[in-house]
Amino acid sequence: MLASPNRLLVMLGLFAGVAPPFAGNQSAHTFKSEVSGVFSRTLFTAPGPANTTVTIRDIIVGPRRTQSVSASPGPALLNWFEGHGTFSIGGGPPHTISNEFEVIPAGQALTIHNPDGPPIGFRLYVFSGKQ
């Protein structure tokens, strides 16, 4: 069972500047720093139906950051789980982050703007053709 995203952020202590006093067992899927203030992990990659591959990634964007996530080769489903800010798909207009799923078409980059203190966390379900 996965820890809730809020609990995960507290356990990691990513933005508090101090290590948590106890984080329990280390997950096999730990967050890695991609660029300053952005952390990601790949939870799952497996063959999907009709000659596709399914990849599930968690991404956390730190406070007061604007960050782009590169375009994926296939469509993606985005699920927000923490934070407030705006996002845009493929350079389009900004949209307020909500609790709704978002669809990202293949080949479109995602940009997240986090103007506040708390981090923004989301999960991407990426569907791509096998190579």
N, C-alpha and C positions, 0 to 999 in steps of 0.2 A: 504494500500500500504506500502511495506517495504521500509525503507531508503536504499540508495545505501550503499554497504559495506564501501566505503571510507568515506562517511558522517557519518556512524555509528561509525567508529573508532575515528573520530574527536569528535563526540558528547560524546562518552564514555570517551575520554581523557585517555585511558588505559595506554599509554606508555609515555605520556608527563609529568606525575608526578603532574599535576594540574587538578583541576576539571574544566569542561567547564563552561563558564559564564551562559549559558542557554541551556538546553537540551530538552526543550519542554515537551510533555507528556511522562511519563515513559511507555515503552513497557511492554506488558504482558509477553514477552519472553526476559528477561534480561540475559546478560552474567553472568556466575558464574565462579569463579576461581576454576580450577581443581587442578593444581599444580603451582608452581612459574612460572609466565610468560605465562601460558596457560589458555585461557578462552573459555567456550562453552555455548551454549544454545540449547534447543530443541524447534524447531518451530512448529512441527507438528507430531502427531502420530495418525494413523487411520487404520482401516481394509482396506486391499487391495484385489485385485482379487485372486481367487483360494486359499482361506484360508491362506493369507499372511497378514503381518502387514508392513506398510510403515512408516518410521521415518525419519524426516528431521532435521539435526543438523548443526549449524554453529560453527566452531572452529577457534580460533585465536591463533597463536604461536608467542610469543614475540621475540624481537631481541636477536641474539646470543644464540639461544636455539636449542637443538636437542630433539625432543619429539616423543614418540610413542603413537599411538591411538590403543587401544586394538582391537583384531579381532572381527568382528561382526558375528552373527550366520548365516547370509545370505549374498548374494552379495551386494555390495554397488557401487554407482556411485558417483564420486568425481568431484566437480566443483570448480576450483581455482578462487578467485576473487581479491586477493591482494598479493603482495610480490614476492620476488625472492629467490630462494634457490634450494634445491634438495629434492627428496623424494625417498623412496624405499618401495616396497610391499613384505611382507613375507620374509624379510631379503635378498631380491635380490639386484641387482646392483642399484646404485643411478641414478635417472633420473632428468633432469632439469625441474623445474616447468614451464609449458606453459599454454596457454589459452584453451587447449583441455580438454575435459572430460576424466577421467580415470576410469577404471573398477577395482574394488578390489574384488577378488574372496572370497567366504565365508571362514571364518576361517583364513584369512590372516591379520596380523597386518600391520599398515601403520606407517612409520617413516618419520618425516619431519625434515630437517636440515635448520635452518635459520641463516646464518653466518653474516647477515647485521643488520642495524639499524631498518628499517621499519618492522612491523609485517607481518606475512603471514596469510591470511584468506582463508578459504575454506568451502564449504557446502558439507555435506554427505547425500545422499539419500540411506537409508538402507532398504533392503527388506528381511524380515525374516518370517519363518513359525509361525503360531499361536501356542501358547503353551496351 
